[in-house]
Structure formats: C-alpha cells, structure tokens
Amino acid sequence: MSKPNQPNTINPPSGNLERKPVRIDPRVPWLADTRRMLSPMSGVTDRPFRDICRPFGVDMGFCEFASASGLMFDSEATWRLVDTDGEEGRVGIQIFGADPEHMATAARLLNKKHMDVLDINFGCPAKKVVKKCGGSALLADLPLLEKIMHAVIDASEAPVTAKIRTGWDEASVNCNEVGLLLQEAGLPWVTIHGRTKAQKYRGEANWDHIADLVETLDIPVIGNGDVVDGESYRRMVQHTRCHGVMIGRGAIGHPWIFEQMRAVDENLPDPVIDFSEMCRVTIQHILGEVALRGPRTGCYVVRKHIAKCFKGYPGAAHLRRRLFNTEDADEMIAILSEAAAAGDPRVGLSAPDSDGEQK
Ligand SMILES: Cc1cc2nc3c(=O)[nH]c(=O)nc-3n(C[C@H](O)[C@H](O)[C@H](O)COP(=O)(O)O)c2cc1C
C-alpha cells in the first residue's frame, strides 16, 4: 500500500541556533524537536552502545545496517543487528540491498520490530555492498534507487527515511536531485553524509553540499560528517541551517558528545567530562557487550571505544595499555574501578608519566 504524502505542518525555528523552517510530517511529530542523532555504524552502534549514548542526550539512535537478503534468508547474525525489543527512546533500523523484492520482503519482515523509522542506506561505499549495486552505488542508478524506495515504502508500516552521500564522485554530485526524488516520494526527512562515494572517509565532508540540500528541500535535512564536539556541531548548523545532526565516529569512545551538543542547543556552558564517570560508563559498556556477546568478544568490541576514550588525560595511554593487556572482562572492570576511585588514569604507574606518552 503506497503512503500518500500527507499534509505537513511548518515547524518554526527553535532553540539557540537558527535552522531553516521545515515541513514536519504528521507521522513523525517528534521530529520537530529531534536535533541529535547517533549514526548507524556497522560494528559500533549495537544495542549496548545505543543504550549508553541515550542518557547523554541522543534524540534518536540507529542500529547497524542490516542486509535485506540476510533478513530475508533468516540469518541469525543479521537479525541480531536489529534487536530493538523494549528499547527506550527513539530508534531507527537501517537496511541495504540492491534488489527491490528483497528490500520489500525485509521491510515486511521488519514490521514486527519495534522502530520509529525504517532507513534505507544509499551511502555505503564498501566494496562488498557497492559491487552488488547496493548502498552508494544507487546514487549512480536513480531508476533502481526509485524502485527500491517505492518497494520499501509500500511494504513498511513505519515511515521510511534514507541516508545518502553527496554523489558518486566529485564530477557527479547529485544530492539535490536525489533529495528531491526522496521528498517527492514522501520521506519525512533525508540524512546526508557530506562526502562522495569516491571519497569514502577521506578528506573533509563538504558542508556546502549539505547547505545546498537544506535550501533545496522543504523537509528536514539531517547533516552528517566531521562533527566531533559541541563547537563543530554549532559550526555545522550555522553553516548549513540543517534541522539536526547525525554523529558517527565522534561518538566512538565519546558518548559525551551528545551532552556537548545539548549544551549548545540549550545555550549552556560546555560540560566538563569527569574522568571517573568515563570509567563508570566504560564499565557499563563492557557489561552490556559481555551480556550480548560473551566475555571474550565483548571485551574486544569495547576496545575500539577505549582506544578513543580518556583523550587528553595524563596517563591515558598507560590506562589503555593496561586494559588492552587483558581479555578478561572482570580484570578490565577491576582496572577501571581502581582508576575511577583514584580519579586518575595514572594509578598503578610506578614512575611519573613519561613525556613522550601518547594521551
Ligand atoms: C565503522 C563505521 C561503520 C559505519 N557503518 C555505517 C552503516 O551501517 N550505515 C550507514 O549509513 N553509515 C555507516 N557509516 C557511516 C557513518 O554513519 C557516517 O555517515 C560517517 O562516518 C560520517 O560521519 P562522521 O564524520 O560523524 O563519522 C559507518 C562509519 C563507520 C566509521
């Protein structure tokens, strides 16, 4: 059943930063106040990590992308990626694929899941996705992109959104054209990562292209790319007037970024992030991952967050080394508890921190 483009209300600019007034789709009235989103990130934004980010001010989190074929062929591992049962707060599921039938089947199967929106991935640059014409490859095949979009809209009971890149490469930037197609199809918003497929994650995200898309569309645009703290959040919104911002790598090992963004939105001073709290949140993360994946894999998954955590604290490298030297969750928790109690990462270090140590 195709979803008609229902009448929309105009959302006036709100908050401390000036944003472009946009049409809010009545199916998602909460979008009016939704400013801070956690990106879908494969291998990162699992349930324990989404739960950790939420208290810091995330308005909406996304699951890691899930292959439509994996869902259709009932892969247990793929279904685990979309575990949202009983999840508090707003959550989106994202699917990718190049076959409209598979995508529609996946959307129908997902109708039984708890979610606020079903997002389509039109931005993944990974070889294994692009070679099958999924993800960002669809930015170079708009007829297929449209087929997929309509198949998913027809099959999904949840509103359908999409995440795009600026285009295939710098010579074929087409995000405005794609955005208009998506708006015309009735999507309540579009998220754009300001890089081309060819850039992958290199170079800088082009915020001018995001600003162009914001001006082109009447629906909200969620900007994405290179926001790493409150200050860069402010700069992206000022530069693009986007409705909201999605955070990817900036949240790895740093869920406090959402608190920094909230402070910008509420015109409050930049929050001070307490070291002992960092330890406590990391412990909570370890416990969540261990419950989900077992002790060994659970510890490994948290390592990529620890590698980016505690930045700027003298002795951070020492603490990370201690944590990386063990595969035992209880030992990691004991190390973090000790550091939290001391309020200092240098605990257990015999000599003062050497000058050359990486923070
Ligand atoms: C490890 C990793 C996994 C990612 N997985 C996904 C994904 O599953 N779906 C998606 O749309 N984008 C994915 N992305 C892209 C991010 O969502 C985001 O668009 C990109 O990292 C740019 O934003 P950032 O500068 O805030 O990181 C991934 C990025 C990284 C680094």
The ligand as a Tripos MOL2 file, in Angstrom:
@<TRIPOS>MOLECULE
LIG
   31    33     1     0     0
SMALL
NO_CHARGES

@<TRIPOS>ATOM
      1 C1         32.8780    1.8900   11.4810 C.3       1 LIG1
      2 C2         31.8100    2.5860   10.6560 C.ar      1 LIG1
      3 C3         30.6830    1.8990   10.2960 C.ar      1 LIG1
      4 C4         29.6770    2.5400    9.5540 C.ar      1 LIG1
      5 N1         28.5220    1.8630    9.2560 N.ar      1 LIG1
      6 C5         27.5010    2.5130    8.6540 C.ar      1 LIG1
      7 C6         26.2260    1.8860    8.4660 C.ar      1 LIG1
      8 O1         25.9990    0.7440    8.8790 O.2       1 LIG1
      9 N2         25.2520    2.6080    7.8290 N.ar      1 LIG1
     10 C7         25.4560    3.8950    7.4030 C.ar      1 LIG1
     11 O2         24.5370    4.5110    6.8450 O.2       1 LIG1
     12 N3         26.6410    4.5080    7.5770 N.ar      1 LIG1
     13 C8         27.6410    3.8580    8.2040 C.ar      1 LIG1
     14 N4         28.8180    4.5120    8.4420 N.ar      1 LIG1
     15 C9         28.9440    5.9230    8.0660 C.3       1 LIG1
     16 C10        28.5470    6.8160    9.2580 C.3       1 LIG1
     17 O3         27.2060    6.5920    9.6250 O.3       1 LIG1
     18 C11        28.7380    8.3060    8.9280 C.3       1 LIG1
     19 O4         27.9240    8.6180    7.8390 O.3       1 LIG1
     20 C12        30.1870    8.6650    8.5860 C.3       1 LIG1
     21 O5         31.0790    8.0580    9.4800 O.3       1 LIG1
     22 C13        30.3900   10.1770    8.5860 C.3       1 LIG1
     23 O6         30.0080   10.7410    9.8080 O.3       1 LIG1
     24 P1         31.0820   11.0870   10.9860 P.3       1 LIG1
     25 O7         32.0830   12.0530   10.4160 O.co2     1 LIG1
     26 O8         30.2330   11.6900   12.0750 O.co2     1 LIG1
     27 O9         31.7390    9.8000   11.3680 O.co2     1 LIG1
     28 C14        29.8350    3.8830    9.1600 C.ar      1 LIG1
     29 C15        31.0110    4.5550    9.5060 C.ar      1 LIG1
     30 C16        31.9940    3.9370   10.2560 C.ar      1 LIG1
     31 C17        33.2240    4.7100   10.6330 C.3       1 LIG1
@<TRIPOS>BOND
     1     1     2 1
     2     2     3 ar
     3     2    30 ar
     4     3     4 ar
     5     4     5 ar
     6     4    28 ar
     7     5     6 ar
     8     6     7 ar
     9     6    13 1
    10     7     8 2
    11     7     9 ar
    12     9    10 ar
    13    10    11 2
    14    10    12 ar
    15    12    13 ar
    16    13    14 ar
    17    14    15 1
    18    14    28 ar
    19    15    16 1
    20    16    17 1
    21    16    18 1
    22    18    19 1
    23    18    20 1
    24    20    21 1
    25    20    22 1
    26    22    23 1
    27    23    24 1
    28    24    25 2
    29    24    26 1
    30    24    27 1
    31    28    29 ar
    32    29    30 ar
    33    30    31 1
@<TRIPOS>SUBSTRUCTURE
     1 LIG1         1 GROUP 0 **** ****
